[in-house]
């Protein structure tokens, strides 16, 4: 599977995606004092944009988790796939245990 996110996403589009969900955007896209691309509720959010595919593996999930732990938050990968606005798919990846907690709180 080819990871084609590098050709697509940038700080401006990441900011727009985060603002669209009401998240707080981190300066320098997480390279500063606060890690991750943004904060939404109790999540540290890492945004990835790609045209067709994204490979999630233990290494990149560990990085997302490390950023979240440093912020005392839960990790979330916000994946936006597709080039055309009408066909974009927005997916959120969170840990199953966190999902269970969210469902219990309904």
C-alpha positions as a printed Julia matrix, in Angstrom:
106×3 Matrix{Float64}:
   0.0    0.0    0.0
   1.47   3.37  -1.0
   1.32   6.21   1.48
   0.49   9.27  -0.59
  -0.18  11.79   2.19
   2.98  13.82   1.64
   1.8   15.03  -1.75
  -1.52  16.24  -0.46
  -1.77  17.71   3.04
  -0.27  20.94   4.33
  -0.54  23.15   7.4
  -3.24  25.36   5.86
  -5.55  22.45   5.03
  -4.82  20.75   8.38
  -5.82  23.98  10.13
  -9.07  24.15   8.16
  -9.92  20.53   9.01
  -9.24  21.09  12.71
 -11.21  24.35  12.79
 -14.09  22.6   11.0
 -14.53  20.21  13.94
 -14.0   22.95  16.52
 -10.53  21.83  17.58
  -7.79  24.06  18.95
  -4.92  24.2   16.43
  -1.38  23.78  17.8
   1.28  26.19  16.56
   3.95  24.75  14.24
   1.73  21.73  13.59
   2.8   20.1   16.84
   6.53  20.71  16.57
   6.41  23.25  19.41
   5.73  22.85  23.11
   2.33  21.21  22.54
   2.58  18.02  20.48
   0.11  16.89  17.81
  -1.72  18.98  15.23
  -4.57  20.02  17.51
  -6.71  19.38  20.58
 -10.37  18.4   20.47
 -12.17  17.64  23.73
  -9.84  15.16  25.49
  -8.05  14.14  22.29
  -4.71  15.11  20.83
  -5.45  15.0   17.11
  -3.0   14.14  14.33
  -4.39  15.01  10.89
  -3.35  13.05   7.81
  -4.65  13.88   4.34
  -4.18  11.59   1.38
  -5.6   11.07  -2.06
  -6.33   7.36  -1.9
  -4.64   5.46   0.93
  -2.8    5.66   4.22
  -0.9    2.91   5.96
  -1.4    2.82   9.7
   1.2    0.76  11.53
   2.54   0.36  15.07
   5.3    2.91  14.52
   3.12   5.82  13.42
   0.35   4.96  15.92
   3.02   4.94  18.68
   4.06   8.48  17.65
   0.43   9.65  17.83
   0.1    8.01  21.28
   3.36   9.54  22.53
   2.17  13.02  21.51
  -1.15  12.45  23.29
   0.49  11.17  26.49
   2.71  14.28  26.63
  -0.52  16.34  26.49
  -2.32  14.15  29.08
  -4.94  13.32  26.42
  -6.25  10.43  24.35
  -4.8    9.89  20.86
  -6.85  10.4   17.69
  -5.86  10.05  14.05
  -8.11  12.17  11.84
  -7.74  10.83   8.32
  -9.11  12.67   5.29
  -8.99  10.66   2.06
  -9.85  11.91  -1.43
  -9.15  14.92  -3.6
 -12.68  15.94  -4.54
 -14.7   17.64  -1.78
 -17.78  15.64  -2.76
 -15.98  12.32  -2.38
 -13.74  12.97   0.64
 -13.98  10.48   3.45
 -13.25  11.62   6.96
 -12.31   8.9    9.43
 -11.38   9.1   13.1
  -9.18   6.39  14.61
  -9.24   6.1   18.4
  -8.46   3.29  20.81
 -11.28   0.81  21.35
 -11.19   1.33  25.13
 -11.82   5.06  24.61
 -14.73   4.27  22.31
 -16.23   2.03  25.01
 -15.91   4.85  27.54
 -17.61   7.28  25.17
 -20.47   4.86  24.56
 -20.93   4.23  28.29
 -21.26   7.98  28.84
 -24.28   8.31  26.55
